Amino acid sequence: MGSHGTDEVMIPSEMEPNCSEAIVEIKIKTLDSQTYTLRVNKY
């Protein structure tokens, strides 16, 4: 976590699951106010 920029990974729509509940989004805010968002498939 040494970088200070934001990294985004774009997922093509054909790769996304049809059920939005299959994705869990985790938001992390660090002590220096940086925000990280993680999206993972729970299956």
N, C-alpha and C positions, 0 to 999 in steps of 0.2 A: 504493500500500500504506500509506496514511496512517491507515486505520481500525484500531482495536484490537479490534473485535468479529469474530465469525465470520459469514461469508455462506455460505448453503447454497442451492443451486438444486435443487429437487425435480423429477425427471423422471417424468411419468406412465408407468405400466408398459407402456402400449400403444406408447409412443415408444421404449422401450429395445430394442436389438437382441436377437435370440434367442440369439446366441452371446456369452457373457461375455468371450471372448478378443478381441472387437472393441473393448473399452474398455481404455484404458491409464490407470492411476492414478499420478499423480506427487505425492509428498508433499515439501513444502519446509519446512524449519525454519530460521527466521532467527536471527541472532546474539542477538536479545533473546527467544528461546525461543517466538516465535509460530509456529504450525504452519498451513500452507496445504495443502489437498488439491485437486488438479486432476484431473478425469476427462475424457478426450477420446476420441473415436472415432478409431481409427487408419486408418479408410478415408476 
